[in-house]
Amino acid sequence: MNRVIFIIAIIGVFFVCRYHLFSQEHAQFSIDAQPPIIQTIIDSEKNIERAKGIIELIHLLDEIYKNIPERILSGEKLTIYIDPCHGMVNGHWSAKPTGRHCINGISEEVYSLMLIRKLYARLSNNPHIKIVSSDDYLAALKGERNDYKNQSFRNTIKRAYEAKAQIIISQHLNNVHSGIKATGTSNIPGIHIVYDSEGKKYLENITQVHKGFLTLYNRLDVSGFSRYYAYELKKELISIGMHPNGWQMGAVADDRFIYFIDFPISLIYETGFISNPDDLSIISDPHMQEKIAHAQYDTLLSSVKEVFGIDISENTPKRMETPSAMFDLTLVKLSRIALFYMQAGLARKACDVIDLMRERYGNTRFGTLVTPYYEMKQTALLSEHLYEKAMSALAKRAKNKKQRQKYIRMALNYLSTAKALTRSKDFYDGIYRKYADTYREILHPGWKMQKQETKFAVCANPVSEQPSYTNSKEELLSKEFVDRHYAVRPAEITRPIIFAFEEGQSLKEAIQNNLAPHENVFEKLYDAFIHARADVKVKHVKWSPKKKRNITVWKNETKHVEFRPGIYIVRLNNNLEIVSAKRVSRVYLNPDRYQNHLYLKNSHFAHVKREKSL
C-alpha cells in the first residue's frame, strides 16, 4: 500500500514539475497579444519544444509582416531579398554543366544578371524599399563585379529571415523541358542532337517549340501576394509584346521547392527560353530589358498597394483605406503552423490546423488560397490511413510462417503506397521519412538501432568518419558532358540504320545524308526505300466463343512503309532489302549499335574519308 502511495506521489511531483517547467517556457514568450485561435493551438500543444518552435515562428512572422502600412509610414522600409540565379561553383557557372545555356554557349546566369540589374536599379531608387542579398551577388547587382557564388535555396531562406525580408524574388531563364535543357538548337522544331540528364547524346525529332515567359508563384502563399503579382505581371508583359508560355498560360502555382514551402511570399521569374531564338532576341535586347524591368517593378508596387494596403510609388507613402487590401496575418500564421506540423511528421495535428483555416476562411475571399492546404490534408490523411493499416497488419497474430509473411507483404504494400503519395513534395518530408524508415525496418530488423549508433559515432568523431571525395560535383558534372570519342569503323550492312528524314528534304537527299552511298549502290537503296515493306502489328477485333464477346487481338501484317519527315530505325538484309522500319521520336547516338553517316560517321555504304571523332 505504501509503495502504491509512493508511486502516485512520484507521478504527481513529475506532472507538477513538468507543468511548472512548461509554464516557465511559455513565460519566455508572450502570447497574450496573439489572436485567440493561435493561442488555442499553442495551449493545446503539450510538447515543450514544439510549443517553443511555434511561438518563435509566430513572433518571427509578427516581426516581418505585422502592421506593414504603419511601419512604412513611420519610416521603415519594405525589405526584398533577391535570390541569386545559380552562380559560380569551382570557378565556373553552375548552370552550364546542366545544359542551361543558349546557342552561343552563354550560361543562364549571364542573361539573368542583365535583367535583374535593371530591376535592381529601380528598386534601389525607391526610398521605401530595401534590397538585401548575399554580399557578392549584391555587388554583382550594382555592377561592381560580373560573377557570384552559387547559393542554395535553404541558405537564401535563412538569410531572408535574418534580414526580416517580406518577399523573396529570383530572376531565372527557362529550360526546354525535363531531361533536355536549354542547349541551343534543341528548342527549334526538327531533328536535333540533344542530351539527357546523364549527358548522353540523343537524336530527337523536336515537334513542340518551347517559348514564352512564365512566373512561378508560391502556391502555399495564403497572403495572396504571390498569386496577385504573377497574374498582374502577365498582363504587363503581354502589353509590351511578350507571349506567355503554354504552361498555365504564364502564371504557374508552384509548391515543389523548399523556396516556396519555407518562406511565406516568394516568386521566380522565368522570363523566357534562352534556347529559343525568338525569346533570346527579346532577352538580350537592352530596350526590351528596360521594359521587362519596368513591368516587374510596376507590378511589385501595385501588389504592395493591393495586398499590403500601402502605396509606395511616390516619395511620400500613402495608406490605402479601401477594403481591397487582402493581407491577413492570422491566416498566414495558421498556414505556417500547419506546415510546421506537416514537416515534423505530425500529419493529424497539421490537418487539425488546416480544418481551422478552412472553417474560418473557406467562404471568404481567401477561399481559393486555402484550397492547396485542403488538398494537402486529403493526401496526408490517406497516407496516414495506409500507415495505420500497415501497422495493423504487422500487429496481427499469425498461425504459421506463411500467414506471417502474408501480413508482412500487406504491410509493405500499404507503406509503398503511402510513400508514393508523399515522396514528391517536401512538405510531406516528415511523414514520408516515417513511412520509409518503417518500411526499411520491416525488411531489415534492427536498422533503426544501427542508424542511431552510426549517428552517434559520426557526432563523436566528425572528421574521421566523413567520406573523402577526390572530385568536386562540378568536375563530375563536367565529365558527364564530355563528348565520347569512338574509333570510326564501317558498320556491317545489317546493323540498324538511324534514318533521319528532315522536313523539306526529298527521300533521295535523306538517303544521301544518312548513308552517303556510292553511286552504283544508291539506286538500289533508293528502290528499296521506295518499295519498302515491313511487318507491323495491326489491331483486329474477333469473336471469342469461349468469352462469348468480341476481343481485341494483334496480328503481324506486312505493309508498305511510306517514309515521311521524322526518325526511323531501318534494318537491311544482305540483299539491300528493307526488313523492318520503325518510326521513333528519339534514339541514342550509339555507334556500336547503329550506323549513320551524318551523325556517327560509320555508314557501311560511305566511300569517303572518315573523320576520327565526333
C-alpha positions in Angstrom: 0.0 0.0 0.0 2.8 2.4 1.0 4.6 1.5 -2.3 1.5 2.5 -4.3 1.2 5.8 -2.4 4.9 6.4 -3.1 4.5 5.8 -6.8 1.4 8.1 -7.0 3.4 10.8 -5.2 6.3 10.5 -7.6 3.9 10.8 -10.6 2.3 13.8 -9.0 5.6 15.5 -8.5 6.6 14.7 -12.1 3.5 16.4 -13.5 3.8 19.4 -11.2 7.4 19.9 -12.2 6.5 19.4 -15.9 3.7 21.9 -15.6 5.9 24.4 -13.8 8.7 23.9 -16.4 6.2 24.3 -19.3 4.8 27.5 -17.7 8.3 28.9 -17.4 8.9 28.1 -21.1 5.7 29.8 -22.1 6.6 32.8 -19.9 9.6 33.5 -22.0 7.3 34.3 -25.0 4.2 36.3 -24.5 1.2 35.0 -26.5 -1.4 37.3 -24.9 -1.4 39.6 -27.9 -2.0 36.7 -30.3 -5.5 36.0 -31.8 -7.5 33.5 -29.7 -7.3 30.9 -32.5 -3.5 31.0 -32.3 -3.5 31.0 -28.5 -5.7 27.9 -28.5 -3.3 26.0 -30.8 -0.3 26.9 -28.6 -2.1 26.0 -25.4 -3.1 22.6 -26.8 0.5 21.7 -27.6 1.8 19.7 -24.7 5.3 19.2 -26.1 7.6 21.9 -24.8 10.0 22.0 -27.8 7.2 22.1 -30.3 5.4 24.8 -28.4 8.5 26.9 -28.3 9.0 26.3 -32.1 5.5 27.5 -32.9 5.8 30.6 -30.6 9.1 31.5 -32.1 7.6 31.1 -35.6 4.6 33.4 -34.9 6.8 36.0 -33.3 9.0 36.0 -36.3 6.0 36.4 -38.6 4.9 39.4 -36.4 8.4 41.0 -36.8 8.2 40.6 -40.5 4.6 41.2 -41.5 2.7 42.9 -38.7 1.4 46.4 -39.4 3.4 46.9 -42.6 1.5 50.1 -43.6 2.1 51.8 -40.2 5.7 50.8 -40.2 6.4 52.2 -43.7 4.5 55.4 -42.8 6.8 55.7 -39.8 10.0 55.4 -41.9 10.7 51.7 -42.1 11.3 50.1 -45.5 9.8 47.1 -47.3 12.6 44.5 -47.4 13.1 42.4 -50.5 15.6 39.5 -50.7 16.9 38.9 -54.2 17.9 35.2 -54.6 20.9 34.6 -56.9 20.3 32.7 -60.2 22.5 29.6 -59.8 26.1 31.0 -59.6 29.8 30.0 -59.7 31.0 26.6 -58.4 34.8 26.0 -58.6 35.2 29.0 -60.9 32.6 28.0 -63.4 28.9 28.9 -63.8 26.9 26.1 -62.3 24.1 26.3 -64.9 26.3 25.4 -67.8 27.2 21.8 -66.9 23.5 21.0 -66.6 22.8 22.5 -70.1 21.3 25.9 -69.1 22.9 27.8 -71.9 21.9 29.1 -75.3 23.1 28.7 -78.9 26.1 30.9 -78.4 27.2 28.9 -75.3 26.5 31.8 -72.8 25.2 30.5 -69.5 21.8 31.4 -68.0 23.4 33.4 -65.2 24.8 36.0 -67.6 21.3 36.8 -69.1 19.7 36.7 -65.7 22.2 39.3 -64.4 21.4 41.6 -67.4 17.7 41.6 -66.4 18.0 41.7 -62.7 20.4 44.7 -62.7 17.7 46.7 -64.5 15.1 45.8 -61.8 17.6 46.4 -59.0 18.2 49.9 -60.3 14.5 50.7 -60.0 14.0 49.0 -56.6 17.1 50.6 -55.0 16.0 54.1 -56.1 12.7 53.7 -54.3 13.1 55.3 -50.8 10.6 52.8 -49.2 12.4 49.7 -50.4 15.5 47.9 -49.0 17.2 45.3 -51.1 19.2 42.5 -49.4 21.2 39.6 -50.8 24.5 37.8 -50.4 27.4 40.2 -50.5 28.9 39.1 -53.8 25.5 39.0 -55.5 24.7 42.4 -54.2 28.0 43.7 -55.7 27.0 42.0 -59.0 23.6 43.7 -58.9 25.4 47.1 -58.5 27.7 46.3 -61.5 30.8 46.1 -59.3 31.5 42.5 -60.4 30.3 40.1 -63.0 30.3 36.8 -61.1 29.0 35.5 -57.8 28.9 32.2 -55.9 26.1 29.6 -56.1 23.7 29.7 -53.1 21.2 27.1 -52.0 17.6 27.9 -51.5 17.9 26.9 -47.8 20.7 29.5 -47.4 18.6 32.1 -49.2 15.6 31.4 -46.8 17.9 31.6 -43.8 19.4 35.0 -44.9 15.9 36.3 -45.8 14.6 35.6 -42.4 17.6 37.1 -40.7 17.1 40.3 -42.8 13.4 40.3 -41.8 12.6 40.4 -45.6 8.9 40.3 -46.6 9.4 39.0 -50.1 12.0 36.8 -52.0 12.3 37.1 -55.7 14.6 35.3 -58.2 15.4 36.1 -61.8 15.8 32.9 -64.0 15.5 31.9 -67.6 13.8 28.8 -68.7 14.9 25.4 -69.9 13.4 23.3 -72.7 11.9 20.6 -70.6 12.9 18.0 -68.1 15.8 15.9 -69.4 16.6 18.2 -72.3 18.0 21.5 -71.1 18.3 24.7 -73.0 21.0 23.6 -75.4 20.6 26.0 -78.3 19.0 24.3 -81.3 17.2 21.7 -79.2 14.4 24.2 -78.9 13.9 24.6 -82.6 11.5 22.2 -84.4 13.2 19.5 -86.4 15.7 16.7 -85.9 18.5 17.7 -83.4 21.2 16.3 -81.2 20.2 16.7 -77.5 21.5 15.4 -74.2 19.7 13.5 -71.5 20.2 14.2 -67.7 23.4 12.0 -67.7 25.0 13.8 -70.7 24.3 11.0 -73.3 23.6 12.1 -76.8 20.2 11.6 -78.4 18.9 12.3 -81.8 15.4 13.7 -81.3 12.6 14.9 -83.5 11.5 18.1 -81.8 7.9 18.8 -82.7 7.0 21.3 -80.0 8.5 24.7 -79.6 9.1 25.9 -76.0 9.0 29.6 -75.7 7.4 32.4 -73.7 7.6 33.8 -70.2 6.1 32.4 -67.0 6.2 33.4 -63.4 6.4 30.7 -60.7 4.4 31.9 -57.7 4.2 30.4 -54.2 1.2 28.1 -54.2 1.3 27.9 -50.4 1.2 31.7 -50.0 -2.2 32.4 -48.3 -1.5 36.2 -48.3 -2.4 36.3 -52.0 0.6 38.4 -52.8 2.5 35.9 -54.9 -0.6 34.9 -56.9 -1.7 38.5 -57.5 1.8 39.5 -58.6 2.1 36.7 -61.1 -1.2 37.5 -62.8 -0.6 41.2 -62.9 2.9 40.7 -64.3 1.4 38.5 -67.0 -0.8 41.4 -68.1 2.2 43.8 -68.1 4.5 41.6 -70.1 1.8 40.9 -72.7 1.2 44.6 -73.0 4.9 45.1 -74.1 4.6 42.5 -76.8 5.8 39.3 -74.9 4.0 36.0 -75.0 3.1 33.7 -72.1 4.3 30.1 -72.0 1.7 27.4 -72.6 2.1 26.1 -69.0 -0.8 27.6 -67.2 -0.5 30.5 -69.6 2.4 32.2 -67.9 1.3 32.2 -64.3 2.2 28.9 -62.5 1.3 28.0 -59.0 4.3 26.1 -57.6 4.9 24.1 -54.4 7.8 21.9 -55.5 10.7 23.8 -54.0 11.7 24.4 -50.4 11.9 28.0 -51.6 8.1 28.1 -51.7 7.5 25.9 -48.7 9.6 27.6 -46.0 9.0 31.2 -46.9 5.6 32.9 -46.9 5.9 35.1 -50.1 8.3 34.1 -52.9 8.4 34.3 -56.7 10.6 33.1 -59.5 10.7 35.0 -62.8 11.2 32.7 -65.8 11.4 35.4 -68.4 11.8 33.2 -71.5 13.6 30.3 -73.1 17.2 31.3 -73.8 17.4 28.3 -76.2 14.6 29.8 -78.3 15.9 32.3 -80.9 12.7 34.5 -80.6 12.9 34.6 -76.8 16.7 35.2 -76.9 16.3 38.2 -79.1 13.9 39.7 -76.6 16.0 38.8 -73.5 19.3 40.2 -75.0 17.8 43.4 -76.3 18.7 46.3 -73.9 15.5 48.2 -74.8 13.3 45.2 -74.0 15.3 44.5 -70.8 14.3 48.0 -69.7 10.6 47.3 -70.5 10.7 43.9 -68.7 12.3 45.5 -65.5 9.7 48.3 -65.7 6.9 45.8 -65.8 8.3 43.8 -62.9 8.8 47.0 -60.8 5.3 48.4 -61.5 3.7 45.1 -60.7 5.6 45.0 -57.4 4.2 48.4 -56.5 0.7 47.5 -57.5 0.9 44.3 -55.5 2.1 46.1 -52.4 -0.7 48.6 -52.7 -3.4 45.9 -53.3 -2.3 43.3 -50.8 -0.5 45.2 -48.0 -2.6 48.4 -48.4 0.2 50.9 -48.8 1.1 53.0 -51.9 4.9 53.4 -52.1 5.0 54.7 -55.7 5.7 58.3 -54.6 8.2 59.9 -52.2 5.5 60.1 -49.5 3.8 56.7 -48.8 0.0 56.7 -48.6 -2.1 54.2 -46.7 -5.0 52.7 -48.7 -8.2 52.7 -46.8 -10.2 50.6 -49.3 -11.3 47.1 -48.4 -9.3 45.7 -51.4 -6.2 45.1 -49.1 -6.4 41.4 -48.5 -3.5 40.6 -46.2 -4.5 38.6 -43.1 -1.6 37.8 -40.8 -3.6 35.3 -38.7 -4.2 33.2 -41.8 -0.5 33.4 -42.7 0.3 32.2 -39.1 -2.1 29.3 -39.4 -0.7 28.2 -42.7 2.9 28.3 -41.3 1.8 26.3 -38.2 0.2 23.7 -40.5 3.4 23.4 -42.5 5.4 23.2 -39.2 3.4 20.2 -38.1 3.4 18.5 -41.5 7.2 18.7 -41.9 7.6 17.4 -38.3 5.7 14.3 -39.4 2.6 15.1 -37.3 0.0 14.9 -40.0 -3.0 14.7 -37.7 -2.0 18.0 -36.0 -1.4 19.7 -39.3 -4.8 18.6 -40.5 -6.5 20.0 -37.4 -4.9 23.4 -38.2 -6.0 23.1 -41.8 -9.6 22.5 -40.7 -9.4 25.7 -38.7 -8.2 27.5 -41.8 -11.0 26.2 -43.9 -13.6 26.7 -41.3 -12.6 30.4 -40.8 -11.6 31.4 -44.3 -13.1 28.9 -46.7 -16.1 31.0 -47.6 -14.2 34.3 -47.8 -12.0 35.9 -50.4 -9.2 33.7 -49.2 -11.0 30.5 -50.1 -9.0 29.7 -53.2 -5.8 30.4 -51.3 -6.7 27.8 -48.7 -7.5 25.1 -51.2 -3.9 23.8 -51.6 -3.8 23.1 -47.9 -7.1 21.2 -48.0 -5.6 19.1 -50.8 -2.5 18.6 -48.6 -4.8 17.4 -45.8 -6.6 14.9 -48.1 -3.3 13.3 -49.2 -1.8 13.3 -45.6 -4.9 11.6 -44.2 -5.0 9.0 -46.9 -1.3 8.2 -46.4 -1.7 8.1 -42.6 -4.7 5.7 -43.0 -2.4 3.4 -45.1 0.3 3.6 -42.5 -2.2 2.6 -39.8 -3.4 -0.3 -41.9 0.3 -1.4 -42.3 0.8 -1.2 -38.5 -2.5 -3.2 -38.0 -1.3 -5.9 -40.4 2.0 -6.2 -38.6 0.2 -6.5 -35.2 -2.0 -9.4 -36.3 -1.3 -12.8 -34.8 -0.2 -15.3 -37.3 -1.0 -19.0 -37.1 2.1 -20.0 -39.1 5.1 -18.7 -41.0 3.2 -18.5 -44.3 0.4 -16.3 -42.8 3.0 -14.1 -41.1 4.7 -13.5 -44.5 1.3 -12.6 -45.9 0.8 -9.9 -43.2 4.3 -8.6 -43.8 3.6 -8.3 -47.6 0.3 -6.5 -46.8 2.1 -4.0 -44.6 4.9 -3.4 -47.2 2.2 -2.8 -49.9 0.4 -0.2 -47.7 3.7 1.5 -46.8 4.8 1.6 -50.5 1.5 3.3 -51.5 1.9 5.8 -48.6 5.5 6.6 -49.7 4.4 7.1 -53.3 1.7 9.6 -52.2 4.1 11.7 -50.1 7.6 11.4 -51.8 7.0 14.2 -54.4 6.5 17.2 -52.1 9.0 18.4 -49.5 6.3 19.5 -47.1 5.4 15.8 -46.6 9.0 15.0 -45.7 8.3 14.3 -42.0 5.6 11.7 -42.7 7.5 10.3 -45.7 10.5 9.6 -43.5 8.3 7.8 -41.0 6.9 5.5 -43.8 10.3 4.9 -45.3 12.0 4.1 -42.0 9.2 1.7 -41.0 9.4 0.0 -44.5 13.2 -0.5 -44.1 12.9 -1.7 -40.5 10.5 -4.4 -41.7 12.9 -5.6 -44.4 16.0 -5.2 -42.2 15.1 -5.5 -38.5 17.4 -3.6 -36.2 18.2 -1.0 -38.9 16.9 1.9 -36.8 19.2 1.0 -34.0 22.2 0.8 -36.4 21.2 4.2 -37.8 21.3 5.7 -34.3 24.6 4.1 -33.5 26.1 5.4 -36.7 24.7 8.9 -36.0 26.3 8.9 -32.5 29.6 7.7 -33.9 29.8 10.4 -36.5 28.9 13.0 -33.9 31.7 11.7 -31.6 34.3 11.7 -34.4 33.0 14.0 -37.1 36.4 14.3 -39.0 37.5 10.7 -39.3 34.0 9.4 -40.2 33.3 11.7 -43.0 33.9 10.3 -46.5 36.6 11.9 -48.7 35.9 12.9 -52.3 38.5 13.3 -55.0 36.3 15.1 -57.4 34.0 18.1 -56.9 30.4 17.9 -58.0 31.2 20.4 -60.7 34.1 18.3 -62.0 31.9 15.2 -62.1 29.1 17.1 -64.0 31.7 18.4 -66.4 32.9 14.8 -67.1 29.4 13.7 -67.9 29.2 16.2 -70.7 32.5 15.5 -72.4 31.9 14.2 -75.9 32.6 10.5 -76.2 35.1 9.6 -79.0 34.9 6.3 -80.8 37.2 4.6 -83.3 35.4 5.0 -86.5 34.8 1.7 -88.4 32.4 1.0 -91.2 29.4 -0.9 -89.8 28.3 -4.2 -91.0 25.4 -4.0 -93.6 22.8 -5.5 -91.2 23.5 -3.0 -88.3 20.3 -0.9 -87.8 20.4 2.5 -89.6 19.4 5.7 -87.9 17.5 7.3 -90.8 16.7 11.0 -90.2 14.3 12.4 -92.7 14.2 16.2 -92.3 11.3 18.4 -93.2 11.7 19.8 -96.7 14.1 17.0 -97.9 13.4 14.6 -100.7 13.8 10.9 -100.0 16.9 10.8 -102.2 18.5 13.6 -100.2 17.7 11.8 -96.9 19.4 8.6 -98.2 22.4 10.5 -99.3 22.8 12.4 -96.0 22.3 9.3 -93.8 24.2 6.7 -95.7 26.5 8.5 -98.2 26.4 5.5 -100.6 28.5 5.2 -103.7 26.5 5.9 -106.9 26.5 2.3 -108.0 24.6 1.4 -104.8 22.5 4.5 -104.4 19.8 3.5 -107.0 19.3 0.1 -105.4 19.0 1.7 -101.9 16.5 4.2 -103.3 14.4 1.5 -104.8 14.5 -0.4 -101.5 13.1 2.7 -99.7 10.5 3.4 -102.3 9.2 -0.2 -102.2 9.8 -0.8 -98.5 7.5 -3.3 -96.8 7.8 -4.2 -93.2 6.0 -6.3 -90.6 3.7 -4.3 -88.3 1.3 -5.3 -85.6 -2.3 -4.5 -86.5 -5.2 -4.5 -84.1 -8.1 -6.8 -85.0 -11.5 -7.5 -83.4 -12.7 -11.1 -83.4 -15.4 -13.1 -81.7 -14.3 -15.3 -78.8 -16.6 -18.3 -78.4 -15.1 -19.0 -75.0 -15.7 -15.5 -73.6 -18.8 -15.0 -75.8 -17.9 -11.5 -76.8 -15.6 -9.6 -79.2 -12.0 -9.4 -78.1 -9.0 -7.4 -79.5 -6.1 -9.3 -80.9 -2.8 -8.2 -82.5 -1.6 -9.7 -85.8 1.6 -9.3 -87.8 0.9 -7.9 -91.2 3.3 -6.9 -94.0 2.6 -3.3 -95.1 4.1 -0.7 -97.3 6.2 1.8 -95.5 5.8 5.4 -96.6 8.7 7.4 -95.3 7.9 11.0 -94.2 9.8 13.5 -92.1 10.9 12.0 -88.8 13.4 9.5 -87.4 13.3 5.8 -88.3 15.3 2.7 -87.3 15.7 0.8 -90.5 17.2 -2.7 -91.0 18.6 -4.1 -94.3 19.5 -7.6 -95.2 22.5 -8.6 -97.3 20.5 -8.1 -100.5 19.8 -4.4 -99.6 16.1 -5.1 -98.9 14.4 -3.4 -96.0 13.2 -6.0 -93.5 12.0 -3.5 -90.8 11.4 0.2 -90.4 10.2 1.6 -87.1 9.4 5.3 -86.6 10.8 6.7 -83.3 10.8 10.1 -81.6 14.3 9.8 -80.3 17.3 7.4 -80.4 20.7 7.2 -78.6 23.6 8.1 -80.9 25.5 4.9 -80.2 27.9 3.9 -83.0 28.3 0.4 -81.6 24.6 -0.2 -82.0 23.6 1.9 -85.0 25.0 3.2 -88.3 24.7 6.7 -89.8 27.0 8.8 -91.9 25.8 12.2 -90.8 25.9 11.7 -87.0 28.0 8.7 -86.4 30.4 8.6 -89.4 30.1 4.8 -89.6 27.9 4.1 -92.6 28.5 0.8 -94.2 28.0 2.5 -97.6 30.2 5.6 -97.3 33.2 5.7 -99.6 34.6 9.0 -98.3 37.4 9.8 -95.9 36.1 9.4 -92.4 36.9 11.8 -89.6 38.3 10.3 -86.4 36.0 11.9 -83.9 32.6 13.4 -83.4 
